C-alpha cells in the first residue's frame, strides 16, 4: 500500500528519489543503513554518507537508507499495517540482509527498537534465526553498546571504510553457501578486526549490580580492539552526495579535513576514541570541494574535524578556498573552532562572502577548571578572539560551557556568567554593540576517557545549578540556554550502562517511548515507570566508580591504555597539563605503534597563486531576465514552496547557470516564483523568473534539465524585460483537471450544472485567527465534467475547495483525488 504523503507534516522525509541516491532493484546483498532519528538529522551525518558511497560502488551490493518516521508517519504505518521500508526501493526492512544502525547518541536507543518494531522484526538477537536480517551497530555508541547488546548481532568499533567491505563480502558469501547457520555467520564475523559479537560474552554481576565478570564464550575471543584506518588521504569520500529535497540541519558540503584529535581534553570521548590524528592534504581537500560543489550546487562549505582550527594548513587552505570560490558566493564555516586557533586572519577569510556563525567553546569558566580538564586556553585567548570577531563585523557570538565537571566549586560555576559578560564587553571595545548567547550542558562521564570513573550530578543538583546560572545570566543581560536536566540524567545512565538496562529499554518502548533525544517527546515519568517495572534504580548509574571496578566496557579496546587514563585522572586532580603530542613528546596513550599507526600531519604549504591574486569579484555587466515554465509531477508534487526554492538554488549552481545575487548581508539568488501551488498538486504550468548573466533562454533550459531530478522539467524558457512586472499579479486564472477515482460520471455532470446555475457560493476560511470569505461561484470561469474528471478554470481559490463545493465531498473523501494544474491564463504582458 502506498504511503499517504499528504497526511504528514513533511512529505520530503519519505519520498526518496533525491539526486545522488542509488537504487539497485537487483542485488546479491541488500543493506539498510539505518539512522535512528528523523530524516533531516540523519541526512546530515557524514559517516552514513561515506558508507553509502563505499557500499554502492560494489557490484551486486545495494546500500539503502531508512530513518525513524516522525510520529505522524509512524501512526500511519501502524494504522495501515505497513512495514517500515527503505527509501531507495521501498524494500521492507525485514527483507534486507543487513540493517546497520548508526549509534550516535545514547537517547536514540528507543528509536532503534521502535524501528525494529515498525519493521516487524524480533527485538532480541536470540529470537532471530538466519531468516532475519543481521543487525549491526557502529559509531561512537559502539564503544559501550552494552545496554543494546541483547538486541544486536554485532557491533563495529572504529573506522568503517574498510571493515564494511569485509563484512558485506563475508555475508554475501555466507548467503550462497550450503550451510546458512546464523551461529557460523557470527563466528566468521567475530574474526573481522573491530567486530564485537556480544553473544560470545557472558556478563556476571555482583549482588549490588556491579559487573563481576565478563566471560568469553569463544576460545581466543577475549577482547575486541577498535578498527583503525591508518590514513584518510586516499580513503573513499562522497564528492557526489545525495541532495535532499528539504532543508537538513547541516545543509551544506561537508569535508572532513582531519580525523582524530591530540589536544587531550579529559572529558571528550571523541578526542580519545578517534586517535591518532590523521589529516587530509590541502590538495585533496580542494579537489573534494571543487567536485562536491559542482555535483551538488551547495553554497556553503563546512570544514569538519574535532578542532578545525588545529588543522596544520588551515590558514593557507582558507585563503586558497576563498580565492577560488568567493566569486561564486560560496561561504565557508568552521563549526569546531578552538579559541586559541582563532586568528584575525582566519576571521577575515571567513567574512569575505557572508558571516557564518561563530561558536567558541571555553568549556569551563575559570582558569582552574580549564586546567583540570586540560583545556589549554586562557581567559586572554578567549577575550582576544572575541574582540577580533566583533571588530570584523559580527554582532553575535555563541559560547559553550559545561557544568558539573569533576572538582567544580561554586566559584568555578560563578566564573561562567562572569566570563561571558567580559566577552560581551569586547563588543563595546570594538566600537559596536554585540550579543553573547551562552549554552551550558551538564557534564556526562563517558567511557574510554580519564573521567569515566567520576560521578555525574544528580537530577536535583543539576536543576539547582541551572537555576543559579539562569539568575546570574539574567542579571548580566546574557542570553542563556541549557540542556534539559532530565535528558542529561538519562544520557548519563545509558552512557555508562550495562546489559541489565536492555530490559528497561524494551519496557519503555512498550510504554510508547520514541524520539527521547527531543525535549518535546521525552517523558521522565515514563522512564521511571520502566525502571520501576524492572527493579532498577537509574540514579545508581551516575555514581563514582572505584578505579579497580570492572567496567561494562572493559573488554572493548579503544586503543587507549587504561594506565594512561588513570594517570590523566591523577593529573586532572593535580591541575597538571598534558601537552599535545603532535607538538612534543609522546604521551604514551597507547594508540600509536609508529609503524602502521601514528599521527599524520600534513606539511605547511605556501600561499597559492590563486590566493595571492585576491581580487574583488564584480558581477557581470550583462543582465538578463528569463521566464521559465516547468512541470512538477510524481513525488515532486509533495515538495513545499520553500523546498522547491531550495531545489532550484542547488540546480542553478550544478547547471552552471550564471545566476545573479541580491546585495546585502546574506546574498540570495535572484529568482522568484508565481503563486505557490498547493502541496500534492501535479502541474504542467509552474512559472518562475530568474536574473542571470550572459546566458540565453535556450541554454538555460538545456543546462537546468540536465541537472534537475526526475519529476521536474523546464518546458519553456523566454526572455522578458528586466523591469517586467512580477509574475503573481499577472495571473488571471488557472486551469485544473481533477480526477475522482470511482466517482459517478452522470452525478458529476449534474453537480457541475447545478453549481454553475447558482449566483453565489461563499466559502469562509479561518486564517491566522481571522475569517476570510471567497465567492467560489464568482471565481469559477469554466466548469465541466469529463467522465470522472472535473475540468475547471478558477481565479482566486483552490481547486480542491471548488471540488468540495461542487461534489459535497468531505476532506477525507477527497484524499484520493488526483489534481493537475494544466495551464495558467495571464493578463497581457
N, C-alpha and C positions, 0 to 999 in steps of 0.2 A: 504494500500500500504506500503510495507517495506521501511525503510529508506535506502538511498544510502550512506553507511558509508565511501565508498572510496572517495567520493567527498568532505569530510570535513577534517579539519586540524587534529583533534584528535578524531578518532572514539571511543576510550575508554570512552569518556564522555557520550555516548549514548547506550552502549552495554548492561548494566545490567548484571545479572548473576554472580556477584562477589561472592567469598567465604564469607559466613556470611550473605548474603542477604536472605530475606524470601519472597517467592512467594506463595500466597494463591489464587488459581484460584476461589475458592468458599468462600464467606464470607457474613455475615449478614450486615456488615458495612465496607465500604472501605474508607480509609482516605489517602489523598495525603499530605505528608509532603513536603512542597514547600520551597526551599531556593532560594531567588531571586538574584542569582549570578551563575557564571559558576560552573560546577561540581567540579573542584579541590579545589575551595574555600569552597563550601557547604559541601563537604565530610570531611572537617577538623573541622566542627563545632560540638563541643561536645554535646550541648543541643539537637540537632537534633538526634544524635546517641542515647542519653538516651531515648527520646520519642519513637524512632523506636523500641527499645527493649521492653519497657513497653507495648506498644500497641500490638505488635505482640505476646506477651506472653499471650494475652487474647484470649480465644476461640471465634471464629466467627468474629474476628475483624482483618482486614488486614491494615497494615500501609505500604505505598509505597512511593518512593522518586521521586521528579521531580525538575529539576534545570533550570535556564534560558539558553536556547540554545544560543550558540555563533552565531554571525551574519551569518556565512556560513551555519549553520544548520537552522537558522531562515529563510533564503532565500529559502532553500529547502522546508521547511514546507509550506511557503506561495505559492511557485510556484506549488507544488503538491497538495495544499489544504489538507494537513494532519494536524489534530488537535494535539496539544501538549498532550502527554500521559505520564503515569508513567513508570519508568524503570522496575519494577518487572513483571508486567503482561501486559504492553502496553495498559492499560485502559485509554481512553481519559479522561482528567480532568473533562469534563462536565458530565461524567457518574459516578464519585465518589460521596460520600455522604458529605464529609468534605474536604476542602482544608485548611490546616494550614500553614500559611506563617510565617517564622522567620523574625522578624523586627530587624535587626542587625545594620543597617546603614541608615542614612537619605536618601542618594542619591541612595539607591536601590529601591526607590519608583517607579521609571519609569519601572524597571524590573517587579515589581508586576503587574502593569497594562498591560505591554506587554505580560506577561504570560497569563493573563485572555483573552486578545485579541487573542492570539495564540490558546487558547482553545475554542474560540467562545462562551465565557461566558459574559453576560452583565456586564458592569463595575460597575454600581451603584447598591447598595443593594436594593433600591426602585424599580428597574426594574427586580428583580429576585424573582419569587414566589417559592413555595415549591418544584417545579420540578428541581430546580437548586441546586448545592452543596452549603453547608453552608461555607461561607468564614470567617475564624478566623485568627487573628494575635496574636503573642506573642513574647516575647523578650524585650530587653531594649527600643526599639522603641514604645512599648505599653504604656509607661509612659507619652508620649504625642503623641497619634496617630491621633490628630485632623485633620491634612491635609489629612489623609487617611480615616477618619471616614465615608464619604458618600459611600465608596467602600466596606466596611467591614460590616458583620453582627454582629460580636462580636470581642472583644479582651480579652486576658487573661493577667492580671497583676500579676507578681510574679512567684513563683516556680510552675513548671508544673507537677511534678511527680505524685501527687495525683489528681490534677484537670483534667488532660487529661482523666483519667479513668472515672471520674464522667461525663465529657462531652460526651465521647464516649458511655457510657451506656445510658445516657439520650437521645441522638439522636437515638440510636438503638431502644429504647422503643417507641419513637415517631414514628419511621418508621412503626412499627407494630400496631400502634393504629388506631382506627376507624377514628378519625379526624386528618388529616395531614395538619393542618393550620400553615403556617410559623410564624404568629404572636404569636400563642400559644407556638411554639417552642422557640421563642426568650424570651418570658416571663419565661419559665422554665429555660432557660439558665441564665437569669439575677439573678436567685435565687442561682446560684452556686457561692461560695465565690471566689472573684477575677475576675469574668467575667463582662466586661463592654459592654453593648449593646448601641452603640451611638445613635440609632434611638429613644431611650427612653429619650433623652435630646435635647432640642431645644436651640440653641445659638442665642442671640440677640446682635447687635453691635451698638456702638456709630457712629455718622457720620464720625468721623476721623478713624474708623476701629478698635478701641479698643473694647474688649468684654464688653458688658453692663450687660449681664445676661446669665446664663446657667439654663434653666428652666427644671426641671424634669417633665416628662410626665407620669410616672408610680408612683402611690402613694407608699410612703415608700422607693423608689429607688432614693435617693437624691445624693448619692456619692458611689464610688466603692473603697473598700480597697484592697490593694495588698494581694495576697495569700502567705502564709508563710509555709515553710517546717521546723518544729522545729529542726529536727536533720537529718543530712545526713549520719550518720554512717550506718544505716540499709536501706537507700534508694537504689532503683534499680540503677545499674550501668553496662554499657555494657562491659563485660570482654571477649566477643567474637564478636567484632565489624566487620563490613563489611571491607574487604580488597580490596581496589581499584586496578584495573589493571594498572593505571597510577600514576605517582607521584602527590601527592597533596601538598598544601602549608605547611601543618604540617603533614609530612609523618612519624608518629611515634605513639607509645602507649601514650595516654593522660590520666592521672589520676588526678582527682580533689581532692586535699588534703584538701582544705578548701573552704568554700563559705562565702562571706562577708568580710568586712574589717572595722576596727575601727580606722584607722590612722587619718581619718578626713581631707584629702586633700580637700580644699574647691572648687576646680574646677572639682572634679572627681565624675561624676554621679554614676558610678558603686559602689563607696565607700558608697553611701547613699542608693541606691535602693536595694542593696543586703544584707543590715544589717538584723539581727545581725551576728556576726562571728560564724561559725559552722565548726569545724574541724573533719576530719576523724582520727580514731586511726591509729597509725603506723602498727598495726597488720592487720587491714582491708586493708590498702594501700598495704602492702606487698603481701597480698593474691590476691588482684586485679591485681597487676603487674605480679605475678607469672602465674596466669591463662591467662592473656592477652598476655604475651609473648609466652606462649605455643600455644595459639589459633591463633596467627597472624604471628609469625615469625619476628616481627619487631626487630630492633637492637638499638633502642633508646627509652628512656622513658622520657616523659615530665611531670613534677610535676606542676600542674596548680592551681593557685589561683590568687587573685588580687595582692598578695605580698607573694610569696612562701617562701622567706627568713624569713618571720614573723611566719611561722608555728612553733608551740611550740617545736616540737621534730625534727626539721629539721636536726640537727647535727647527733644524733644517727640514724635517719632514713637513711640518706645518707650513713653513714658508713655501715649499715647493707645491704643496697641495693647494694653497690659496692662490698662488700664481697661476696654476693650471685651471682652477675651477671657479674662481671668483667671478669671472666674466659670465659664467653660466648660472650665477645666483645660487651656487651650492654652498651651504653653510656647514661648518664643522663643529661638532660637540665633543667634549671630553668629559664623560659622565663620572669618571673616577679620578678626580684631581686631588693630589696630596698638597697640603698647604705649602710645604717647603719647596715644591717644584713650580709654584705658580709665579712666573716672572712677568715683568711688564711686557717683554717681547711676545710671550705666549698669548697674553690677553690682547695685544694689538693685532695679532694674526686672526684670532677668533672673531673679532668685532668687524672685520673687513666687509663681510656680507650682511649678516644680521646677528644680533646679540642673543645667542643661545644662553640658556640659564647657567648660573654658577652655583654649585653646591660644594661647600667646604666642610670637611669632617675633622674637627679637632678631637672628637670622641669624648674628651673629658675637659672640664672647665679649669682645673687647677694644674699647675706645673707638676706638683707632686703626683697627682693621679695619672698624668701622662707618663711619668717615669715608671709607675707601677705597670702600666700596660705596654711599655716600650714604644710609645708613640713619640718618635723623636722630633717633635716640633715645639717651638717656644711660642709664648704669647706674642713676642715681637714678630715672629714669622707670620702669624695669623693677621695681625694688625697691618703689617706692610702689604700683605696680599690683598686685604680688603681695601686699603687705600688705593692700590693700583687699579682694582676693579671699578671702584666708584669714579676714579679720575678718568677712566676710559669711557665713561658714559653710562654704565649700568646703574640702575636705581634700586636693585633688589639682590640680596644675597641670602641663600639658604644655608644655615648652619646645622650640622647633625651631631648630636651628642648621645651618650648612653648614661644611664643612671643605674646604681646598684652594682657597680664594678667592685671587685674584691678590695677590701680595706677602705671603702668610701666612707667619709665622715660628712657631717653636716656642712662643714666649711668647704669641702670639695663640691657638694651639691650647690651651695650658695654661689660658687665660682662660675657656674654655668650661666645664669642670667647676667651676672656682672661682666663676664667676658663678652657676651652678646651685646650688652649695652656699649661696651668700648668699640666693638666692631661698627655698630650703628653710628657712633660718634665720628668714625672715619669719613663718613659721607660728608659731614659738615667741613671736615678738614680739606676735602677735595673741592669744596666750593658749591656743594649742592645738597639736596635732600635725598635720603636713602631709607629703604626698608630693610629689616632683618627678619627673616622667617626662621624660627627655631623649631627643630624637630628633635624630640627626645624619645628614645626607645629604652626598654628595660633590658639590661644585660641578661642573656641566656647562656649559661655554660654549655659549650659544645664539645663532643668527643674529639680526640686527637689534638687537643690544644693544651697548653700549660694550665689552663683554668678548668679543665674537665673535672677536677675533684672539688671545686669550690661550690658553695651554696648559692642558690638563687633567692632573691627577695620573695617573701610570702606575698600573697594577694593583698593582704591588709597593708603591709609595708609599702608595696608598690603604689597603692592608692594614696597613702599618706604623703609620699614623696611627690607624687604628681600634683596633689593639691598645693603643696608648698611651692613647687615650681610655677604653677599656674598663677598663684598670688604674686610671686616675685616678678614674673614676666609682665603681668598686668600693671604693676607699679612702674615698670620701666617702659611701658607702652611698646612692648615687643609682641609680634605675632607668634603664637605658640601652638604647636600640635604635638600630640603624644600618642604612642601606640596603646591600644586598649589593654588595660591591665589583665583582663580575663584571657585575651588571646595570648599574651606573653606567658601567663601562667600555664596554659595548656601546651604551648610550644615547648616550654621547659620540661614538662612531664615527658613528652614524646622524644625530645632531643636526646635524653639520656635514659630512655625507657628500655624495657626488656620484653621478652616474648609473652609475659603474662598480660601485657596491655592489648594483645590481639583480641582477647575476649571482650574487653571494654570497647575496642574499636568496632567489632562486629555488632555489639549490642547498641551502641549509639547510632549506628547506621540504621539498624532496625527501628530505632525510635525516630528516624527521619532526618538525621544529620547529613548535611551536604554543604559545600562551599563554606567550610568553617574558617577559612582564611579571610572571609569577608565579614566585616563587623555586623552588617545587617542580617546575616544568616546564622551567625554564631549564637549558640544558646548555652550558657554555663549551666543552668538548671538541668538541661537535657544531658549534658556530660556528667554532672554529679549523680544523676539518676543511674546512668550506665555504670559508673564506678561503684555506686552502692549495690546495684544488682550483682556485680561481680566480686564484691567484698574486698575492694582495693581502695586505699587512701591515696589520692593523687598527690597530695602535698608531700608525701614521703619521698617522691622522686626529686624534689627540689633541695634535698638535704646535702650537706657537705659529705664527701666520701673520704675515707682514710686512704692514704697513698698505697697501702698494701691490699686494698679491697680488689677483688676480681670484678672487673667492669664488664657489662654485657657485650661490649665490642672488642675485648682484648684479643680475640682470635682473628681479628681483621687488621691487617698490617697496612697502614697508610704510608709506610716508608720512614716514618719519624721514630727514632729510638725513644723508648719510654724514659731512659735515663736522662735524655736531653730535655724532655718535657718536665721532669722533676727538677732538674737544675734551673730551668726557666721559671718554674714556680717559686723556687727559693730566691732567685734574682728579683722577681716581682715584689716579694715581701721586703727585700732589701733595697728596693727602688733603684736597682742597678740596670744599666743599659746593656743590651746585646747588639753589637754593630751589625750592619747589613753586610752579609758575607760576599756580596758582589764587589764591594769596595775594599774589603780587608780579608782577614784570616778566616778560614773555615770555622764555622761554629759547631761542627760535629753533630748536626741534626740527624745524620744517618741516611739521607736520601741519595746523595751522590756517591757513585763508585769511581768517578773521574776517568772512566773508560767509556762506557756507553752513556752514562748519566752524569751530567754536570750542568751548571749554569751556562747558557748560551746567549751571550750578549753581543749584539752587532757593533761593528766599529763605527766611530763617529764619521760622518760624511761632511764634505764641504757643501756650502750652499750651491744649489744647482743654477745653471744659466737661466732656467725659467723663473726661478725665484729672484735672481738678481735683476731681471727685467720686469720689475713690478710696476707696470703702468696701469693707470686707472682705465677701466673699461668705459667705452662710450656706446650708447645704444645706436643701432643702425639708423641712418638718416631716413632711409626708405621705411614708410609705414603703410600697411595695407589692412583693410578690414574685410574679413572673409565671413560669409554667412553659410553655415553648414546645415543640411538636413540629414538626420541619421535615424536609424531604426534601433529599437531595443526589444529583443524577443527572448524566449526561453527563460532561463533563470535570471538574466539581466533585468527583467522587469521587476524583480524584487528589490532592486537597489533603491535606496533613498536618494533624494536630490543631492544631498551632501556627498554621498558615496559616488554618485555619478560625476560630480565635480572632481573628486579625488581621482577617479579613474582617468579623466581627461588630463588632469595635471600631470600624471605619470606618462600618459600616452604621447603628449606633445614632446616630452623630453626624449622618450625612446625613439620616436619617429624622426627626430632631428628637425622638428618644426621650429623656426626662429621666433618663438613667442615673445611678445613684449611684456614688460613688467610694470606694475604700478610703482609709484615713488613712496618713500616713507620708511618707517622703522622696520616693517616686515613686508617687503615687496611680494606681490602676488601676481601670477599670470593674468594677463588682461583678456579674459573671456567671460561671456555672460550667456545665460540660457533664457529661453522663453519660459512662460509659466510652467511650474513643475507639474508633471503628470503623476497621478496617484500611484503609489506602490502597488505592484501586481498587475498593472495595465500594460499590455504589449502596445507597441507603437511603430508606425511607419512614418511618423511625422513629428519628430523631435527637432528643435531648432536651437542653434547656438551661434553667437558671433565671437570671433577671435581676432585680436590685433596682432599682426605678425610683421616681420621684416621682409626681406626680399624673397618671397615665395608666393606663387600664384595659386588660385583655387584648385586647379587640376593636380598640381604637385602635392598640395596639402592633402587632398583626398587620397591620393595614392600612398603617401607616407603614413598617414594615420591608419588606413585599412590594413597595412602590413603589420601593425603592432597592437591593434585592438583585439580583445578577447572574443571568443565565439559568443554570439548573441547580440553583438553591437556592430554596426557597419555604417560608414558615411555613404549616403546615397546620392548626394548632390552638393556641390560647392560653387558659390558665386562670389563675386566681389561687389561690395556696396560702398557708398561714400563714407569717408572717415567720420563725418558728422551726421550720419543717418540716425533716425530715431531708433531707440532701443526696441527690442522685439516685442515684449509683452503688450505695450499699448497698441501695437499694430494688429493683434489677433482679434478678429471679429467673431468667429465661431469655430467650433471643432466638430469634426465628423467621427462617429464611433460605430463599430459593429459589435454587438453583444450577443454571444451565443449562449442559449439557455438549454443545456442538455436535457432531453426528455420532455420539454415543455410542449403543450398542445398548440400546433400552428394556428388552428382556427380560433382558439381562445385568444392567442396573442394578437391576431389581426383585429379581432373585435375590440380588444382593450386599447389598441392604438387609435382606432376610430373614436372610441368613447373619450379618450384623453384629449384628442385634438378638438373635439366638439365643445370642450369646456372653455370658458372665458379666462379662468384663473385656477391655478393650483399652487397655493403658497406653502413653502417649506420653512419651518422655523428651526434654526440651528442654535446650539449653545457653543460659543467660542470665547475662551478666556473669561468666563463668568458673565458674558453679555449675550443677549439674544440678537440673532441676525435673521432677516427674512429674505427670501428669494422666491419670486413667482416663476416656477419651473415651466408653466404653460407659456408664459410670455417669452421666456428664453428659448423655447423649443422652435427651431426654424423648420425642421423636417422630422417626420417620424413615420416609419413603416415597418411591416413585418415581412420577413423572407424566410418561410419555414419556421424554424425555432430560433431565428435570429432577429434581433431588433437592429434596425439601421436608423441612426438619428443624427441630427445636427443641432448643437446647442451652443448658446452664447455663454453666459455665466452658468455655473452649476456643474455638478459631477455626473458622469454617465451612469454611475451606479445609483445615484439619487433619483434620476429620471426613470431608470428601470424599475426601481421600487415603487415609484409613484404610478407608473403605468400598470404594473402587474399586481401590486399589492403584496408582493413577497417580502418576508422579513429578512433581516441581515443574514441569519443563519441559513436561510433557504437560498440566498444568493451566493453562497460560498463557492458553488461550482460554476458560477457564471464566468465565461471567458470574454474579457473585454479587450478590444483592439482599437486603438486610435488610428484612423485611416488617413486623415488629411486635416489640414488647417486652412481656414479661409482668412486671408489678410485684407485689411483695408489697403487701398492703393498706396504704394511707396516707391 
